[in-house]
Amino acid sequence: SKPNCPFIFKQRIYRLHSRKPIQFTSYMRESEKGEVLEYVGMGLGMKLLLHVKQGNLYFTSDGYFWDILGFRIPLPGIFTPGKTYLCHQNDSPSQFNIRIEIVHCLFGTTFTQVGVFHEIQPEYNGLQADLSLTEDRKV
């Protein structure tokens, strides 16, 4: 996060074998109605439903939207990547694994990622964790 900011910023750096690192940043915030919203850029975001089961954290998308000038405009499911399902399991204090699957209403599974992530000591100010994908990856 950033000082004096209620949002949760997530910066990820994917280091894949024989490839240039890929950096992706998003942020989460709570809506006025208490909803969890994740923004990925240019006002594009999704509402997330959260629950915990057997110690694992599950995120399920509940619609994508485009936030323009403070107005949240819902996007029809057919024009989105699909419904997102994510399971986060903590393996240790510095390692976790994630499974992400996105399923489109017409095209079926459009994205799958399975990975084990670990925290490494960043070479910069230390405000954001640098996460490395170290195991399976399927896109």
Buried (B, 14 or more C-beta within 10 A) or exposed (E): EEEEEEEBBBBBBBBEEEEEEEEEEBBBBEEEEEEBBBBEEEBBBBBBEEEEEEEEBBBBBEBBBEBEEEEBEEBEBEEBBBBBBBBBBEEEEEBBBBBBBBBBEEEEEBBBBBBBBBBEEEEEEEEBBBBBBBEEBEE
